[in-house]
Amino acid sequence: MITAMDQRSAARILDLAGETPRPRGSRSGGLAAFALILLLAAHGGARSGFPQSAQSAAMSAAGATTAHAARAGESPEMKRLMAIGVTAAMTAGASAQEAVQWRVEDGGNGHWYARVLITTQMSRTAFVAAASAVGAQPVALSSNAEELFVFSQLGDGFLGLSAAAGSSAFTWMTDPSNAYSNWGGSGCDSGPYPNNPLAAERFAWLQSANYCFGTQGTRILWDDFQPSELPPTNPILIEWSADCNNDGLVDYGQIRAGQLADANGNNIPDCCENGTSCCPGDTNNDQSVDGIDLATVLTRWGMPGAKFPQADCNGDGVIDGIDLAVVLAGWGGCA
């Protein structure tokens, strides 16, 4: 897979790094009191060796609420490059085509989707394994609305739907109980599909109804296609839906936004792999982001993350303004 990194993700990291941090949900009330907490923390820090940049940010209400992440002498361009570097690390292993989200506020399920051109011959098992390697799964559509979104954003490609050898029964690779179906009738004058009872064609292809005639209609459908393995250069469709910390948000999106660390770039939050807290900014695992967590970051400012991993909120190896911004953005109780 090709590592993907986009300006939108970098912009979000910049946001968390101190441009325009926004608390989530009901946590906005905590920021009102935060200015006072930060002022007090900075006052104490004058005697404890806090960095000058942290003191400067803390000594004004504006600095407290905007959470500027720049270290002393750090230019806006350096901040931008730093954010892009963090984003690249967090999106390592992502698909060749930029992932898109079907947002809940748009009537979606919050999942992320991508279209990937495969480079080697791929069986059903290999399809599942390739998606799993980047924390995803083969697309398993459950409604016409979801199907319309995926096709409108990504175009045609192989779904996570296939038939076993010797069978004409197609099932979703990761969700066999899913009964959603949209097989075509006669889009290529050879339907209805699936149209091979001997199961020589064992994968489902998402396409426009007029695909075979070289035009793109508004209706989309499925055709059965390809034998036991997919040949190289074909597109497969994958999705990210995992919510390992049960906070109602898809982990992949939180990793992209810098809210959950993913040091090994497999699109699975480190906290879910090592059993630590998945609450962004919660340095002491008490399921709350508060003054204790703020003090932990400030007192460890500029120190190596390997020595004080609890204060390195984004896992980038250094305790700095980005970690401070993570604490600010996560202020309050965790879901």
Protein Blocks (a to p, Z undefined) as FASTA:
>chain_A
ZZdddfklmmmmmmmnomagcdehjllmmmmmmmmmmmmmmmmmmmnopafklmmmmmpf
klmmnopabdghiafklmmmmmmmmmmmmmgoiafbdcddddfklopnoiacdddddfbd
cdfklmmmmmmmnopacdddfbfklmmmmmmmnopaddfbdcdehiabdcdfklmklmbd
cddfklnopaccdfbfnomaccdcdddfklmnopacfbdcdddehjfbccehiacddddf
bdfkonopafklmmmnopaccfkonopafklmnopafbehianonopacfklmmmmmmmg
oiafklmmmlmmnonopacfklmmmmmmmgccdZZ
